[in-house]
Structures are given as structure tokens and as C-alpha cells.
């Protein structure tokens, strides 16, 4: 193999590598665009979920207000109206306050 053939072979190999690299770059750009689209869709979905939660909470509050206006002062009915999530939150808050007081008394 003479020098010209070696140069032609190397040049051909370089062209193949260039083509493969260009193809890989195109694929990376395409993937990046797909990722950006997915991020946008994810943000929109997150916003829709937040809006849905807000609507759901508002509906729950409206239902509670309506039921309160229709109810009597019966304590049993009042406790039935408090959502379980609120009761759990209050209980956890009381426990946290008690732990804080106890720990402050211990370390004083």
C-alpha cells in the first residue's frame, strides 16, 4: 500500500467518523428537544394537579359551610363534619407541642 492509498484510507475513515459524530449530535439534539417537551408537559400537569387540589379543597370547604348552616348544635354532628385529615393534623400538632415542652423542660 503506497502513501496515497494510506491517505485515502485514512481520509475515508475520517469521513465515516465525521458522519457518525454528526448523526450522534443530531440524536442528542433531538433527545434534548424531547426532554424539553416532557418538562413542559410535566410542568403543565403539575399546575393542573395544583388547580385540581385547590378546586377540591374549595368544594370541601363549601360543603362544610353548607352542612354547618343546615346542622344543629349537636356535638356528634359537629365531629362528623371535621375531615379526618384535619383531626390527624391537630393531633400531630399537639404531640409536637408536648414534645417541645417536655424536651425544653429536660434540657433546662
Backbone bond lengths (Angstrom), bond angles and torsions (degrees), N, CA, C in turn:
res aa  C-N    CA-C-N  psi(-1)  N-CA   C-N-CA  omega(-1)  CA-C   N-CA-C  phi
1 X - - - 1.441 - - 1.533 107.94 -
2 X 1.309 114.41 125.21 1.459 117.50 -178.31 1.532 110.17 -88.44
3 X 1.319 115.66 177.96 1.457 122.44 -174.68 1.521 111.66 -62.99
4 X 1.315 117.57 -40.98 1.465 121.05 -179.68 1.524 111.00 -64.03
5 X 1.313 117.52 -39.26 1.467 120.97 178.92 1.534 110.42 -67.37
6 X 1.343 116.51 -38.79 1.460 120.82 178.38 1.526 109.84 -64.07
7 X 1.345 115.50 -44.23 1.461 119.78 179.68 1.530 110.31 -63.09
8 X 1.337 116.95 -41.76 1.465 121.42 179.36 1.530 110.48 -64.46
9 X 1.334 116.45 -40.90 1.471 121.06 179.32 1.533 110.57 -64.67
10 X 1.323 116.15 -45.34 1.466 120.58 179.48 1.527 110.25 -64.99
11 X 1.331 116.46 -41.22 1.461 121.02 178.88 1.529 110.65 -62.61
12 X 1.343 115.72 -40.76 1.469 120.23 178.22 1.534 109.72 -64.39
13 X 1.315 115.62 -42.44 1.467 120.12 179.61 1.535 110.22 -64.33
14 X 1.328 117.52 -41.06 1.463 121.51 178.14 1.523 110.27 -62.74
15 X 1.330 117.43 -41.27 1.465 120.65 178.18 1.527 111.30 -63.04
16 X 1.334 116.82 -39.39 1.464 120.34 178.09 1.533 110.41 -63.63
17 X 1.339 115.58 -43.48 1.463 119.79 179.42 1.529 110.07 -64.12
18 X 1.346 117.28 -40.38 1.469 121.17 177.23 1.518 110.76 -59.85
19 X 1.331 116.76 -45.48 1.468 120.93 -179.63 1.527 111.21 -63.08
20 X 1.323 115.83 -43.75 1.471 119.59 179.45 1.530 109.74 -63.75
21 X 1.340 116.37 -44.04 1.468 120.53 179.92 1.522 110.93 -62.90
22 X 1.336 116.45 -44.16 1.466 120.05 178.96 1.530 110.07 -61.11
23 X 1.324 116.91 -41.30 1.471 120.89 177.46 1.520 111.53 -62.51
24 X 1.334 116.06 -42.34 1.465 120.22 178.94 1.525 111.16 -64.56
25 X 1.330 116.85 -39.91 1.460 120.67 178.30 1.521 110.31 -63.36
26 X 1.337 116.84 -42.20 1.466 120.49 177.44 1.523 110.96 -60.83
27 X 1.331 116.19 -41.36 1.466 119.90 179.40 1.526 111.16 -65.00
28 X 1.333 116.58 -40.03 1.470 120.40 179.43 1.528 110.09 -64.00
29 X 1.335 116.32 -43.46 1.464 120.34 178.93 1.526 110.41 -62.86
30 X 1.319 116.70 -42.08 1.468 120.99 178.94 1.526 110.66 -63.18
31 X 1.337 117.00 -43.30 1.470 120.74 178.32 1.522 110.76 -63.17
32 X 1.331 116.14 -41.05 1.466 120.36 178.91 1.529 110.51 -60.14
33 X 1.325 115.81 -42.12 1.468 119.62 178.56 1.520 110.19 -64.59
34 X 1.318 117.35 -40.58 1.463 120.74 178.43 1.530 110.58 -64.50
35 X 1.329 116.66 -40.48 1.463 120.44 178.86 1.523 110.08 -63.64
36 X 1.329 117.27 -42.24 1.467 120.63 178.70 1.524 110.61 -62.11
37 X 1.337 116.65 -41.18 1.468 119.68 178.06 1.522 110.38 -63.20
38 X 1.340 116.62 -42.47 1.463 119.98 178.59 1.528 111.52 -63.95
39 X 1.332 116.55 -38.92 1.461 119.64 177.49 1.524 110.54 -63.03
40 X 1.321 117.13 -42.68 1.469 120.70 178.61 1.526 110.39 -62.36
41 X 1.337 116.09 -45.01 1.465 119.64 179.14 1.525 110.52 -63.15
42 X 1.329 116.26 -38.74 1.456 120.44 179.18 1.521 111.11 -63.85
43 X 1.338 117.00 -43.27 1.461 120.69 177.93 1.527 111.03 -62.29
44 X 1.337 116.10 -43.60 1.469 119.61 179.45 1.528 110.77 -62.98
45 X 1.324 115.38 -42.24 1.465 119.34 179.29 1.519 110.34 -63.72
46 X 1.329 116.70 -41.39 1.463 120.80 178.19 1.527 111.04 -61.56
47 X 1.334 116.20 -42.12 1.465 119.98 178.00 1.524 110.78 -64.21
48 X 1.329 116.55 -41.07 1.463 119.73 178.97 1.522 111.01 -63.88
49 X 1.333 116.09 -39.22 1.467 120.05 178.84 1.527 109.56 -63.83
50 X 1.334 116.55 -44.30 1.469 120.22 179.20 1.527 110.38 -61.02
51 X 1.331 116.37 -44.58 1.462 119.88 178.41 1.520 110.97 -62.22
52 X 1.334 116.12 -40.63 1.457 120.23 178.96 1.518 110.30 -62.74
53 X 1.333 116.77 -43.17 1.465 120.46 179.21 1.519 110.47 -62.12
54 X 1.343 116.26 -42.85 1.461 120.10 179.61 1.528 110.38 -61.45
55 X 1.323 116.44 -43.85 1.469 120.70 179.40 1.516 110.08 -63.86
56 X 1.348 115.88 -43.27 1.462 120.22 -179.37 1.527 110.73 -62.74
57 X 1.328 117.32 -43.45 1.461 121.03 179.00 1.522 110.02 -64.45
58 X 1.341 116.86 -43.34 1.461 120.26 179.28 1.523 110.48 -61.09
59 X 1.331 116.91 -41.79 1.467 119.90 178.74 1.523 110.96 -64.12
60 X 1.347 116.70 -39.83 1.460 119.66 178.11 1.525 110.62 -62.70
61 X 1.327 115.97 -43.39 1.463 120.09 179.72 1.529 110.25 -64.32
62 X 1.340 116.30 -43.88 1.464 119.58 178.51 1.526 111.02 -60.39
63 X 1.335 116.13 -41.22 1.472 119.63 178.41 1.524 110.74 -63.94
64 X 1.337 116.25 -40.75 1.462 119.46 179.34 1.524 110.69 -64.11
65 X 1.324 116.07 -42.76 1.467 119.66 179.71 1.517 110.22 -62.43
66 X 1.333 116.33 -43.65 1.467 119.50 178.90 1.514 111.00 -63.26
67 X 1.316 116.04 -44.57 1.458 118.24 -178.14 1.527 110.94 -68.23
68 X 1.339 117.31 -32.30 1.454 119.94 177.60 1.527 110.81 -66.23
69 X 1.311 115.39 -39.36 1.460 118.03 -178.92 1.525 111.49 -69.17
70 X 1.324 116.22 -24.70 1.462 120.08 -179.23 1.527 112.12 -90.90
71 X 1.327 116.20 -15.25 1.466 118.56 -172.06 1.523 111.90 -85.88
72 X 1.321 112.56 169.91 1.462 119.64 173.71 1.513 107.49 -100.69
73 X 1.308 116.82 -169.90 1.463 120.64 179.26 1.524 112.10 -90.64
74 X 1.290 116.81 23.01 1.461 121.80 179.63 1.535 109.11 -68.74
75 X 1.348 118.29 119.15 1.473 120.91 -177.24 1.535 112.77 -59.41
76 X 1.303 116.74 -33.26 1.467 119.70 179.84 1.524 110.47 -63.64
77 X 1.323 117.52 -41.13 1.461 121.11 178.42 1.525 111.05 -67.09
78 X 1.324 116.37 -36.91 1.469 120.28 -178.91 1.525 110.00 -64.76
79 X 1.329 118.40 -43.66 1.466 120.24 -179.40 1.513 111.65 -69.10
80 X 1.307 117.06 -27.85 1.462 119.11 177.21 1.526 111.65 -69.99
81 X 1.331 116.83 -24.73 1.461 120.70 -177.63 1.515 112.69 -78.71
82 X 1.320 118.40 -24.25 1.465 121.03 -177.53 1.530 108.47 -74.28
83 X 1.323 116.63 122.50 1.473 119.21 179.91 1.525 111.03 -64.08
84 X 1.314 116.80 146.25 1.476 120.53 -179.18 1.529 112.61 -57.26
85 X 1.319 117.95 -34.39 1.464 120.73 -179.95 1.523 110.71 -61.82
86 X 1.320 116.67 -38.74 1.455 120.78 -179.53 1.523 109.93 -68.22
87 X 1.312 116.87 -41.92 1.466 120.93 179.50 1.529 109.74 -61.86
88 X 1.326 117.01 -45.66 1.468 121.42 179.45 1.531 109.74 -61.18
89 X 1.317 116.51 -43.61 1.458 120.58 179.49 1.533 110.75 -60.06
90 X 1.311 116.67 -45.60 1.467 120.96 -178.99 1.528 110.45 -63.44
91 X 1.318 116.79 -43.65 1.466 120.69 179.86 1.535 110.02 -61.79
92 X 1.325 116.97 -45.71 1.460 120.36 179.25 1.531 111.34 -63.91
93 X 1.293 116.62 -37.57 1.460 120.58 178.34 1.529 110.67 -64.34
94 X 1.314 116.63 -43.41 1.471 120.63 178.77 1.525 109.78 -63.50
95 X 1.319 117.30 -43.02 1.471 120.96 178.37 1.526 110.41 -61.00
96 X 1.317 116.81 -43.46 1.462 121.25 179.12 1.528 111.00 -61.85
97 X 1.301 116.82 -43.10 1.468 120.65 178.92 1.528 110.18 -63.79
98 X 1.328 116.28 -44.41 1.466 119.86 179.40 1.531 111.29 -62.42
99 X 1.303 117.15 -42.82 1.467 120.44 178.52 1.526 111.22 -63.02
100 X 1.305 116.34 -39.74 1.468 120.84 178.79 1.528 110.01 -62.66
101 X 1.324 116.56 -45.65 1.469 120.82 179.55 1.531 110.14 -63.68
102 X 1.314 117.52 -45.35 1.459 121.31 -178.72 1.521 110.59 -63.33
103 X 1.325 117.44 -45.51 1.460 120.70 -179.95 1.526 111.54 -65.54
104 X 1.319 116.11 -37.54 1.468 117.57 178.38 1.526 111.08 -67.45
105 X 1.325 117.45 -34.09 1.453 120.63 177.50 1.533 111.47 -69.95
106 X 1.307 115.81 -36.22 1.469 120.08 -179.34 1.525 111.06 -69.01
107 X 1.303 117.45 -41.97 1.461 120.38 -173.36 1.526 114.08 -94.11
108 X 1.308 117.58 7.95 1.477 120.28 177.94 1.493 110.28 -89.24
